[in-house]
Amino acid sequence: MASNGQATENSTNLMSQLAATSSHHIEEFVKAQIATLMRFQELNRHWLDRWQAEAKVFTDFSTKLTAARSLHEATKAYQELAERHWQMASEDAKRIMEDSEALALNGAQLFTNGRSKQQSLSA
């Protein structure tokens, strides 16, 4: 049977190990949160830039339409707008899929304390 002093020492060691493990998990959780917040900031910057680019496309269109002197020139301005708009919509759809995947991975890290899938399975 362990002495009272040895039991206290074992209890202290266990508490130290638990504290170290908890501290590590909290640090990993905070790192994952920071990565997620940084990703959101990057997304916000990208979409703000994208909206500004779209506004420029429409401004350019209105300038061309105002300057059009024939039905042919006006039609050409509309065609250019439609082409550019579809191109941007395609790029946006691709970006949304990529961003959604990245955010899902960041979110998963929050629930796995920053461990990869392989590390989680072996734990």
Protein Blocks (a to p, Z undefined) as FASTA:
>chain_A
ZZfklmmmmmmmmmmmmmmmmmmmmmmmmmmmmmmmmmmmmmmmmmmmmmmmmmmmmmmm
mmmmmmpcbfklmmmmmmmmmmmmmmmmmmmmmmmmmmmmmmmmmmmmmmnnopafklmm
mZZ
